Amino acid sequence: MELPEFPVEGGCQCGAVRYRLNASPLAVYNCHCKDCQRFSGAAWSMSMPTRSADFEHLGGDVAVYERIADSGRHIVMKFCAQCHTWLWNEPPAAGIVVLRAGSLDCMDWAAPIGNIWTDSKAAWVEIDPTVVNFPGQASDRQPLYDAWTAFTHKDN
């Protein structure tokens, strides 16, 4: 997969909130937890963990919703204060922001390389057994990061 030239940008539906990603994310994967199903209104959401140092909130007011995730972890979710688009999470892991890949201006390059919370997927969703999958929360995201690196460098 060829990555775009960074930086790339994204934002909310109404255009009030904008952000910039200055380098490749650490991974892109699907989350099938019930929380993501409810917040996205879909069978899964696409998570894109990124180093905090590579993320810039360019402008726009964000609303904050703090919650305890299915995993038991404390999560800080950020939404556009106007249109309520879910844009990113600030997980307990220091130095990481988890962007919603669907909020990128162009997500053509952001193909998911795995899945988490497959035990709570919708019954009709088929999971590719050849990619990195976790039945619940990944206790260590390194296998997802390694799969992303392999995927984005397979043509080199």
Backbone bond lengths (Angstrom), bond angles and torsions (degrees), N, CA, C in turn:
res aa  C-N    CA-C-N  psi(-1)  N-CA   C-N-CA  omega(-1)  CA-C   N-CA-C  phi
1 M - - - 1.452 - - 1.528 107.80 -
2 E 1.295 115.39 128.73 1.459 119.43 177.41 1.527 109.31 -87.66
3 L 1.309 114.77 125.34 1.465 120.36 178.01 1.516 109.58 -80.23
4 P 1.321 116.89 154.80 1.461 119.59 177.14 1.524 109.75 -73.79
5 E 1.296 115.59 169.56 1.458 119.86 171.08 1.521 107.21 -76.97
6 F 1.310 116.48 123.69 1.462 120.81 179.46 1.519 109.07 -88.41
7 P 1.343 117.22 147.18 1.457 127.65 12.88 1.527 113.41 -82.72
8 V 1.350 114.04 158.38 1.457 123.09 170.99 1.523 106.98 -123.42
9 E 1.315 115.76 161.05 1.467 119.09 -177.69 1.514 111.59 -127.09
10 G 1.317 113.97 165.01 1.448 121.88 176.96 1.508 109.41 -156.54
11 G 1.309 115.09 -179.57 1.456 119.29 -179.59 1.514 111.63 176.69
12 C 1.300 113.59 -169.33 1.461 121.06 -174.99 1.528 111.75 -88.20
13 Q 1.314 115.41 176.45 1.462 122.14 -178.78 1.523 112.78 -63.76
14 C 1.330 117.29 -41.03 1.470 119.76 -175.82 1.522 113.12 -86.51
15 G 1.324 118.38 -10.29 1.456 122.05 177.55 1.519 114.80 89.83
16 A 1.314 118.29 0.16 1.467 120.81 -177.33 1.528 112.32 -71.94
17 V 1.328 117.93 -36.53 1.463 121.69 -179.09 1.519 109.00 -106.43
18 R 1.323 115.18 131.54 1.461 121.71 177.67 1.525 109.10 -129.51
19 Y 1.337 115.31 148.37 1.460 120.65 175.20 1.520 109.33 -140.89
20 R 1.334 115.12 165.24 1.460 121.82 178.39 1.524 108.69 -131.12
21 L 1.317 114.98 138.55 1.458 123.00 174.42 1.527 106.06 -110.93
22 N 1.330 116.69 116.56 1.463 121.86 -172.66 1.525 114.57 -90.98
23 A 1.316 118.21 -6.77 1.467 122.24 179.58 1.525 108.44 -154.69
24 S 1.307 115.63 168.54 1.462 120.65 179.07 1.526 110.16 -56.38
25 P 1.336 116.75 142.42 1.467 118.66 172.64 1.527 109.54 -66.84
26 L 1.308 115.46 171.33 1.465 120.85 177.52 1.526 111.25 -77.63
27 A 1.329 116.74 -26.53 1.468 122.29 179.49 1.520 108.72 -172.44
28 V 1.303 115.66 169.28 1.463 123.88 167.67 1.527 105.65 -137.06
29 Y 1.330 116.48 125.69 1.462 120.10 -179.02 1.520 109.36 -150.08
30 N 1.333 115.15 164.04 1.460 121.52 179.26 1.523 109.73 -94.71
31 C 1.325 115.22 139.87 1.464 121.19 174.45 1.525 107.95 -114.12
32 H 1.329 115.91 126.10 1.457 122.49 -176.70 1.524 112.37 -107.20
33 C 1.342 118.24 17.16 1.468 119.41 -179.48 1.536 109.86 -68.43
34 K 1.314 116.15 157.96 1.469 120.85 -179.46 1.523 111.37 -61.80
35 D 1.340 117.30 -35.44 1.467 119.88 177.95 1.522 110.55 -59.73
36 C 1.326 117.63 -48.97 1.465 120.75 -179.74 1.527 111.50 -65.25
37 Q 1.322 116.84 -36.15 1.458 119.23 176.76 1.529 110.13 -60.92
38 R 1.318 116.32 -45.16 1.475 119.56 -179.00 1.523 112.10 -68.85
39 F 1.338 117.38 -44.88 1.465 119.95 -177.23 1.520 112.55 -68.98
40 S 1.346 117.07 -34.03 1.460 119.27 -178.09 1.521 112.64 -89.00
41 G 1.342 116.28 -20.50 1.461 119.34 -175.07 1.522 111.67 71.03
42 A 1.327 116.66 23.22 1.464 122.24 -177.47 1.527 109.03 -138.70
43 A 1.307 116.47 178.13 1.465 121.01 -178.24 1.526 112.48 -71.65
44 W 1.325 117.08 -20.69 1.468 121.67 177.06 1.519 108.66 -159.54
45 S 1.325 115.58 167.03 1.463 120.86 170.44 1.517 107.83 -120.08
46 M 1.317 116.57 156.42 1.462 121.60 178.90 1.521 109.17 -99.66
47 S 1.324 115.23 118.30 1.456 122.29 -179.23 1.522 109.79 -98.43
48 M 1.336 115.41 140.77 1.452 121.33 -178.30 1.533 108.93 -135.59
49 P 1.349 117.72 81.84 1.456 119.40 179.08 1.526 110.96 -63.89
50 T 1.300 114.43 136.92 1.459 123.32 -174.04 1.522 108.83 -138.30
51 R 1.309 116.65 146.53 1.468 118.97 173.30 1.530 108.49 -65.57
52 S 1.309 116.56 133.74 1.475 120.89 178.92 1.528 111.42 -54.07
53 A 1.324 116.66 -36.38 1.462 121.28 -179.15 1.526 112.37 -65.50
54 D 1.349 117.18 -21.02 1.467 121.53 -179.76 1.522 113.36 -94.89
55 F 1.324 116.62 1.00 1.469 122.92 -176.71 1.523 110.35 -111.29
56 E 1.334 116.15 134.67 1.467 121.32 175.08 1.527 109.52 -128.69
57 H 1.318 116.99 124.09 1.463 121.92 169.80 1.518 105.10 -83.36
58 L 1.325 116.94 109.15 1.465 121.80 -173.45 1.519 113.22 -79.58
59 G 1.326 116.99 -27.84 1.452 118.91 -179.60 1.510 111.86 165.50
60 G 1.315 113.84 165.29 1.453 121.70 179.92 1.510 111.16 102.09
61 D 1.314 114.97 143.02 1.464 120.86 -179.38 1.519 110.71 -76.23
62 V 1.332 115.37 134.23 1.456 120.49 176.13 1.519 110.04 -113.32
63 A 1.306 114.82 144.15 1.458 121.78 172.61 1.519 106.98 -95.13
64 V 1.314 115.84 148.29 1.459 121.60 -177.23 1.526 108.88 -116.27
65 Y 1.324 114.83 134.56 1.457 121.31 173.68 1.521 106.75 -129.08
66 E 1.318 116.54 119.12 1.457 121.20 179.08 1.520 108.73 -103.95
67 R 1.326 114.85 137.78 1.456 118.76 -176.78 1.518 110.41 -152.99
68 I 1.313 114.54 167.42 1.450 122.10 171.53 1.529 106.33 -98.48
69 A 1.312 116.33 121.35 1.466 122.19 -177.31 1.528 110.81 -75.13
70 D 1.335 115.58 169.92 1.466 121.29 175.79 1.532 110.99 -53.97
71 S 1.329 116.07 -30.12 1.462 121.30 -178.73 1.525 112.47 -76.10
72 G 1.350 116.90 -11.93 1.456 121.24 -175.82 1.517 112.88 93.15
73 R 1.329 116.93 -4.79 1.468 121.52 -179.68 1.523 111.11 -81.70
74 H 1.324 116.26 149.54 1.461 122.75 175.98 1.524 108.37 -81.38
75 I 1.329 117.33 125.08 1.460 123.06 -176.98 1.523 109.12 -122.44
76 V 1.333 116.46 137.02 1.457 122.91 174.42 1.528 106.61 -108.23
77 M 1.331 116.29 113.18 1.462 121.83 -177.96 1.520 109.62 -100.76
78 K 1.344 116.36 141.51 1.464 121.60 -179.28 1.532 109.09 -118.81
79 F 1.325 114.42 130.49 1.460 123.50 -178.96 1.519 109.29 -128.13
80 C 1.324 118.01 155.53 1.457 120.42 169.91 1.525 107.61 -63.03
81 A 1.325 116.34 132.23 1.467 120.77 -179.39 1.528 111.85 -69.17
82 Q 1.341 117.59 -18.12 1.470 120.26 -178.76 1.523 112.85 -96.23
83 C 1.334 117.28 -55.85 1.470 119.41 -174.80 1.528 112.79 -100.50
84 H 1.314 117.49 -8.46 1.470 124.64 175.30 1.526 114.60 69.04
85 T 1.336 117.14 23.41 1.457 120.26 173.36 1.526 108.63 -63.66
86 W 1.325 116.73 131.86 1.464 122.18 175.92 1.518 107.55 -76.94
87 L 1.340 117.32 118.89 1.458 121.80 -172.45 1.522 114.56 -110.12
88 W 1.324 117.63 -46.05 1.455 119.79 -179.89 1.516 111.57 -158.73
89 N 1.326 114.48 162.99 1.463 123.97 175.22 1.518 107.97 -117.25
90 E 1.302 115.27 153.33 1.456 121.53 169.62 1.531 106.22 -117.97
91 P 1.338 116.25 96.58 1.465 120.04 -177.25 1.531 110.98 -75.99
92 P 1.328 116.63 171.54 1.458 120.03 179.34 1.534 113.57 -62.51
93 A 1.330 117.25 -25.05 1.468 120.27 -179.99 1.529 109.48 -65.43
94 A 1.311 116.10 118.61 1.469 120.88 -178.52 1.526 110.87 -63.39
95 G 1.323 115.39 142.21 1.455 120.49 174.54 1.508 115.51 82.28
96 I 1.344 117.64 11.24 1.466 121.65 -178.03 1.530 110.13 -125.54
97 V 1.321 115.83 139.12 1.459 123.93 168.28 1.522 105.65 -122.99
98 V 1.329 117.87 134.26 1.468 121.16 179.26 1.525 107.84 -106.52
99 L 1.325 114.96 102.86 1.469 121.30 179.60 1.517 110.17 -79.70
100 R 1.342 116.12 154.15 1.466 122.21 171.05 1.520 106.21 -88.30
101 A 1.328 117.03 114.48 1.460 121.77 -175.09 1.525 112.30 -57.30
102 G 1.313 117.65 -31.76 1.461 121.20 179.86 1.511 114.26 -67.41
103 S 1.326 117.30 -10.94 1.468 120.11 178.88 1.528 112.53 -91.09
104 L 1.333 117.55 -1.22 1.468 120.77 174.18 1.525 109.74 -67.33
105 D 1.321 116.88 147.70 1.469 119.72 175.25 1.526 110.66 -61.28
106 C 1.326 117.10 -38.60 1.466 122.22 174.72 1.519 107.26 -136.27
107 M 1.311 116.51 116.84 1.469 120.34 -179.06 1.521 112.67 -107.31
108 D 1.329 117.60 17.36 1.461 121.18 -177.53 1.523 112.84 -55.85
109 W 1.299 117.57 -32.30 1.460 122.84 -177.09 1.529 113.20 -87.38
110 A 1.324 117.83 -12.11 1.467 122.71 -170.63 1.528 111.82 -91.42
111 A 1.317 116.30 60.82 1.469 121.16 -179.56 1.527 109.86 -79.69
112 P 1.320 117.79 130.60 1.464 119.67 -179.65 1.529 112.25 -68.55
113 I 1.321 115.37 142.74 1.469 121.63 -177.95 1.522 112.03 -111.45
114 G 1.330 117.84 7.27 1.446 120.36 -179.16 1.511 111.84 -179.42
115 N 1.333 114.93 -172.29 1.458 121.96 -175.92 1.517 110.04 -145.86
116 I 1.332 115.25 145.90 1.464 120.67 170.23 1.523 107.94 -123.95
117 W 1.318 115.19 160.53 1.468 122.75 -178.12 1.533 111.98 58.90
118 T 1.333 116.44 40.36 1.467 119.57 -179.92 1.530 112.04 -66.00
119 D 1.332 118.07 -23.33 1.473 119.84 178.24 1.528 112.35 -66.16
120 S 1.337 118.01 -19.22 1.467 119.83 179.38 1.530 112.60 -111.57
121 K 1.331 116.32 18.07 1.470 119.77 177.95 1.528 109.99 -65.88
122 A 1.325 115.90 158.84 1.460 120.25 172.66 1.529 108.38 -63.85
123 A 1.319 117.13 145.05 1.470 121.92 -174.49 1.526 112.57 -57.60
124 W 1.324 117.86 -31.37 1.456 120.92 -176.72 1.526 113.95 -84.93
125 V 1.344 117.98 -8.19 1.466 121.65 179.84 1.529 109.26 -76.40
126 E 1.320 116.05 129.83 1.452 121.23 176.35 1.519 109.04 -101.32
127 I 1.319 116.52 126.87 1.454 123.07 -179.27 1.527 109.16 -99.35
128 D 1.309 116.55 129.98 1.459 121.88 177.74 1.530 108.52 -73.02
129 P 1.320 117.99 115.18 1.467 119.94 -177.34 1.528 113.47 -72.31
130 T 1.343 117.97 -8.89 1.464 120.42 -178.52 1.527 112.78 -87.53
131 V 1.341 118.36 -5.14 1.467 120.82 177.99 1.524 109.17 -104.09
132 V 1.321 116.22 173.45 1.466 121.47 -179.13 1.522 108.90 -73.92
133 N 1.323 116.58 120.31 1.464 121.77 -178.01 1.523 109.96 -131.67
134 F 1.329 115.19 144.89 1.459 122.16 175.98 1.524 108.27 -128.08
135 P 1.335 118.73 135.50 1.465 120.77 179.93 1.527 112.95 -68.62
136 G 1.324 117.21 -24.06 1.463 122.98 178.62 1.509 109.36 -137.42
137 Q 1.326 115.85 -145.66 1.456 120.79 177.19 1.530 109.01 -68.60
138 A 1.309 117.02 135.43 1.466 120.63 176.32 1.524 108.24 -71.75
139 S 1.314 117.09 116.58 1.469 119.67 179.30 1.524 110.60 -68.81
140 D 1.321 115.89 -24.67 1.457 122.70 177.31 1.529 106.85 -139.55
141 R 1.321 116.85 119.31 1.469 120.13 -178.38 1.524 112.88 -83.08
142 Q 1.319 117.94 -1.86 1.469 120.09 -176.66 1.529 112.90 -55.69
143 P 1.347 120.60 -40.59 1.473 118.40 176.90 1.536 112.24 -59.89
144 L 1.331 117.77 -34.37 1.461 120.68 176.41 1.527 110.58 -69.53
145 Y 1.325 116.24 -41.21 1.470 120.53 178.30 1.531 110.40 -63.18
146 D 1.332 116.13 -42.95 1.463 120.46 179.63 1.529 111.23 -64.52
147 A 1.335 116.79 -39.84 1.470 120.54 178.73 1.524 110.61 -64.85
148 W 1.344 117.08 -38.70 1.476 120.92 177.68 1.529 109.87 -63.43
149 T 1.326 116.85 -45.67 1.462 120.87 -180.00 1.524 110.04 -60.49
150 A 1.325 117.35 -45.34 1.465 120.66 178.81 1.526 111.09 -62.83
151 F 1.326 116.86 -41.89 1.462 122.09 -178.48 1.520 111.64 -65.43
152 T 1.324 116.46 -42.23 1.461 119.60 -176.24 1.530 112.86 -82.21
153 H 1.332 117.50 -8.20 1.464 120.74 179.21 1.530 112.84 -118.08
154 K 1.345 117.24 11.24 1.470 119.32 -175.16 1.519 113.76 -68.34
155 D 1.339 118.51 -21.12 1.462 121.57 179.91 1.518 112.17 -92.87
156 N 1.322 116.97 -1.95 1.479 120.00 -177.75 1.511 111.58 -88.00
